[in-house]
Structures are given as C-alpha cells and as structure tokens.
C-alpha cells in the first residue's frame, strides 16, 4: 500500500532558515573564480575542472532517472519529494547542495550535510512490493552519489572531452572523498574508476523501473510549468535518452532517437567538443556556483 506523500522535508529545505542554497530565480547566479577557503576541493582539483562548469548540468535528468530506477529510491522520492509540484526546483536544490559540500567553506559544508541528514532521517516507508526503505541507508546514499559521478563523466566524455583518461581517474579518486562526507563506509566505495564502472554496470543491470519511477520521469522530462509547452523540453529528452542504456530507456517509455535526431545529436557533439573547451572559464562557469558557495 502506498505511503502518504510527505512534503515536510521539501518545505524545510526551501525555507530561509535552511543552509541549503535554493531559489531566487536569476538572483544569486553568477561567476565564482575559485572554491571557498578550506573547501573539500580547491581550484586545482579535477572536481573543480569538471563540476564547476555548466555543461555538467546537462546530465541532471539522466542522473535522477538512474537514481529512481532503484525501487527504494524511487519510492522514497515519490512519497516524500516535491518532484510533482516543483521538478526543476527540486533538482536545483540537489545540485546546489552538492556544489556547497564540494566547494563551500568547512562551516558551510558541515551545515549542509547536517541539514541533509536532518531532512532525510524521517524519509522511510514501504515500497509497493512490501520492502521497507530508509533514505539514510548507506547503500542508497552510495547509489545516489554514484549516479552523479557516472553521469558527470559521461557528459564530459560525450560533449566536451577535455579531460585526459588520467584526469578522469583522478576525478573519480577525488569523488571518493565526497562519498565519505555522506558517511558511506569506505569498504563500500569502489577503489578506482575501473571498479566503479563495474559497480555501475552491475547495478544498472539490476534496476527496475517501477510506476513510481515512470511518474517521476514524466515530471522531470516533461514538466508542466507555466508558459511552457512539451516541445520546449524535447532537447532535454533527446540528451537524456542518449545517456541512458537501451533497456532503461524502453522501461521508462522513452522513444529512441529518430535517424534525423541522432544525426543532429552527433553534429551537436562534434560542435560542443570543438567549441566548449575553447571558451573562457567565465563563460563556462556553472551558474549555480555563486548561489551554492559564492
């Protein structure tokens, strides 16, 4: 039996008292030259080189769909989250929280982590198949973290390709430090990029797209927002389809790209690989950086 939807955590997360940066429309967006003093990762890190750029945002929807294809994550999000009423705002709060933890001051990092633990502590329930879940389960925490790392690397490989393979491996090793911030036991975190990719392949092969996950997919890929039409979000759907494997795409009910759209995406990849690495940092800066830790 479905649990009643609890929006308390989402309301708290968006309140002025919360240390989690969020909201404000275009206010608070802007360029930040470097992380805060004492940040988890400095301006010389591979994490800054990859995540401080807006291109990483392109994979946000794909990361969410990977997350909620885990039945426990999907049930928790559907029963306790605001994706139905504020899909893009919910995604923005997730991304700004990760930026604040990675590049904010030690005080901000600890405050955001403590708030996330507080908000997620009551997120418990029962899936439709009778299995119980809790958001602070280290296995679920690791899966959410892993999807962000996996999709971030996939977007960089496909659409920028500015990191060397050695730099990607360094980025992954740095990301293990981020995982530890969520109290994921060290023995659970894959030791290197090869082990991580094996973990992702094994986990993705076992995922199950439930009705909860399909509902979240509709809310993320085709959000019903004022002054928008479904066609406005078509490019997001095409990019997300490219980042999902065929089985998950089919299970979500997403159509494969037509030959014409596939050709358009190939052309776009060629253009972005040539153009994006040439653009200055100020142009490529993730606009959420200033809101998150600036």
N, C-alpha and C positions, 0 to 999 in steps of 0.2 A: 504493500500500500504506500502511495507517495506521501512524503512528509510535507507539512505545510511550508510554504515559502517564507523564509525569514529574511527580511531586508535590513535588520538592525545593523549588521556589520557594515553594509554599504552606506547607510546614512551616517554612521560614525566616521567612516573613512573620509567622507566629503565635508565633514564639519570643520569649522575654523580651528578648533582645538586640536585636531589631528596633526601629527608631524608628517603625515604622508602628503606630499605636494599634489595638488589636483586643481582642476577647474580654472576659471578665469578667462575662457575664450582665448583671444590672442594676447591678453595681458600675461606677462611673465615669461613669454617666449623670447629667445634671443641667443646670441653667441656668447660662449664662455671659453676663454683661452686655454684654461687648464683645470684639472680637478682641484678640490679644496685641499689645503694643507693637512697632511695626515690621512689622506684618503686611502682606501684599500689598494687602489691602483693609481699610479702617477701618470704624467703626460708622456712618459717614455714606454709605457706598457703596451702590449698588444691589445689589451682590453680597451684602452683609450683609442688606439688606432682604428679599431673596428666599431666599437659600440658608440663612440661619440659622434658618429656620422648619421645623417638622416636616412641613408639607404637601408640601415638595419630595420627601420620601421616597416619596410615593405613586407617583411615576413610575419608581422604580428598576428594576422588572421590564421595563417597556417599553423603557428605555434599553438594558438588557442584550440584549433581543431585536433591537433595531436594530443593536447592535454586532456580534452574532454572525451576523446575516444577511449580513455581509460575509464571503465564504468564507474569507479568510485569518485574520480574527479568530476566526471560528467554529472553524476547525481548531486554531488556537493554544490557545484556551480548552479545547476538548475534549481535546487531547492533553497539556496541561501544567497544567490547573487543577483545583481541588477542588470544582467545582460539583456533581459527582455525589455526593460524600460530605458536603459542608457548604455547600449552596447559599446559605443566608441568611448564614452567616458570611463567605463569600467576597464577597458583595455588601456586607456591612457594612464589610469591610476596604477595599474600593474607595471607599466613601463617606467613611469617616473619613480616608483618605489625602487626598482632595480637600479636605476641610474643613481639615486640618492645613496643606496647601500654601497655601490661600487666607487662613486666619485665624490661623495659628500664628506664632510668632516667626521672625525670619530664620534663626536657627540650626536650629530645628525644620524649617522649610521645606526648607532645603538638605539636612538629614539624610534626610528622607523622599524627596526627589527622587533623592538618590544611591542610596538603598536600592531604590527602584523601578527605576532603571536597572540596578542590580546583578542584581535578580531577573529582569528581562526580557531581559537580554543573552543568556542561553542559550536563550531561547524562540524556537527556529527549527524548521523542519520542512518537510514536503511535504504539500500538500493531496491529496485523493483524485484530483483531475484532473491531478496531476503538477506543479502550480505550487508553487514554493517560497515561504516567507514568513519574516519575522523581526519580532518584536514591536516592535523599535525603529525600524522603517521609519516615517519621518515621515508618510507617507500614512495608515498605520494608526493612529498616535498621534493624528492630527488627527480621524479618524473617531470614535474613542472619545470624545475631548473634545467633538466636535460633538454627539454624541447626548445628552450630559449637558446641554448648553446648550439644545438643541432641546426635550427633554422637560421640563426645568425651566420653560421659558417656556410650554409647552403646558399643564402642570398649573396654573400661575398664571393663565393666561387662562381656563381652564375652571372652576376650582374656587375661586379667590379673587377674581381681577380687581381687585386693589387697586393695581396699578401703572398709571400712565398709559402711553400709547404712547411718549412721550418717555423715560420712565423705562426702559421695556423696551429702547429703543435704546441708552440709556446703559449698561444692564446688559450688552448684547452687546459694546459697545466695551471695557468693563472685562474681559470674558471673554477678549478677545484677549491681554491681559496674562497671564492664566492659561495660555493656549495656549503662549505663548513660554517658559514655565517648562519645558515638555517638549521644548524645542529644535526646535519646529516652525518652519521658515523663515517669515519674515514674508510673503513673496510668496505663500505657500500659503494664508494665513488670509484669508477673505473680509473686505473692508474695512469693511462696515457690515451692519446687520441685513437689508436687502433682498438684498444679495449672498449673505449667509449662507443665507437662505431659498431662494434659487435653487440654491445648492450642495446643500442638503439635499434639495430636490425632485429634482434630477438624480441624486444618489447613491441615494436611496431607489428611484427607478425602475429602477436597475441592479442592485439587491441580488438575491441568490439564496439562498433558504432551503435549505440542504443538510441531509443526515441528521444531521450534527454539530449544526447549529443546532436541529433539532427535538428532539434528545435533551436539549440544554441547556434548551430551552423547557419540557419535561416536568419537569425538575429544579427549575426556578425557579417555575413556575406551580403545580405540584402536588408540592411536596417531600414526600418520605417521611420524616417526622420522628416521634420518639416522642410518644405521647399526642395525636396529631392525626389528623384524618380529612380526605379530599379536600374535603368540603363546607365546612370551615373556611376554605379558601383561595378559595372561589368569588368573594367580593367583589374580591379582588386580580385574578382573571382578568377579571371584568367591566370593571374600571377599565383594565386593560392592553389589552383589546380596543378600548376607546374611543380609546386613544392611538395605536393602530396603524392604518395605512391598510388598506383592504379587501383588497388583493392580498396583503400580508404576512400579514394575519390568516388568510386562506384557505390560504396556503402553509404556515403553521405548524399548520394543522389545528384552529384555534380556532373555535368556533361563534359566529356572530353573536348579538347580544343579542336575546332574545325581546321582543315588544312590551311585556310586563309588566316585564321587566328594564330596557328602555330608558326606560320611564316612571319607574321607580324611580331610575335614574341622573339623569334630568332633575330630579326632585324633590330629589335629593341635591345637585346642582349649585346649584339655587336656594337651598337651605338653607346650604350652605357659603359661597356668595358673600355672603349676608347676615350670617352668623354670624362666620366666621373673621376678617375684618378688624376686628371689634369686640373680639376677645379680647386681653387684655394680652400683652405680649411674653413674660412668664414662662410663660404657658400655652402659647403657640405656639412656644416655643424648641425647636429641633431637639435631641432628647435626646442625640445623638451629639456635640454641640459640646464638652461637658466632657471626654469621652474623647479627642477629637481634639486639642484645644488648650487646654483649661481648666487 
